Amino acid sequence: MKGATVIKVYSAAIYLGISILAAALFILVTLAGDFTWVDRIGGAFWLFILLTIALMPVVIPAVKKRMEKTV
């Protein structure tokens, strides 16, 4: 793969991984409360989308900077 493609793939793996883990943690935490499954799944989906959007501009430049140092 070319350098730009590798950066995109690594970045996506990082910010999507963090977002998925946070959504799963959200579901686990809400199991202790009195929430319906619609609330849990809806909240987890909302958290996943917001974190993905928020992490993209943070993770991509960080990965790019780190990859350029190693090359």
N, C-alpha and C positions, 0 to 999 in steps of 0.2 A: 504494500500500500504506500501511497505517497504520504509525505509528511503532514499535509493539511488534513487528509482523510483520517490518519491515525489520531491526530489531535481531536478531531470531531468525535470519533468513536470513543476514545478514552473519556473525553469530557461528558458525553452523553451517558456513558456507563456510570460515572461518578454522580452526576446530579440526579439521574433517574434512580440510581440505587439509594441515595439518601432520601429521596422523596418516597420511594416504596417502603423503606424502613420506617419512616416517620408515619406513614399512613397505617402500617401494620401496628405500630406502637399505639397509635390513636385508638384503633379498634380494641386492642388489649386493655388499654386504660378504661375505655368506656364500658367494658364488660362488668366492671365493679359498680357502675351506676345503674340507674333505672332508665335506660334508653332503649328505644325500639331499634330493630335492625336497619330500618330505613334511616334513622338518625345516625347510626354508626357508619354505615356504608356511604351515606351522603357526606358526612363530615370528613371521612377518610378520603373520599374523592376530591372534595374541595381543598383539603390540606395538600394532597398530592399535586393538584394543578397549581396552587399558589406557590408551593415550594419549588416546583419545576421552573416556573416563571422567574422567581426570585433568585434561584441559584444559577441559572444560565449565564447571566452577565458577570457572575463572580467566578465560577468554576472555569469557564472557557479560557479567559486570559491567564488564570493561574496555571492551568495545564500547559498552555502554549508557552508561557515563560519557563516553566520547568523542563519541558521537552527541548526547548532551544538550548538550555544549559547543558543537557546531556549529549547533545549532538555535536 
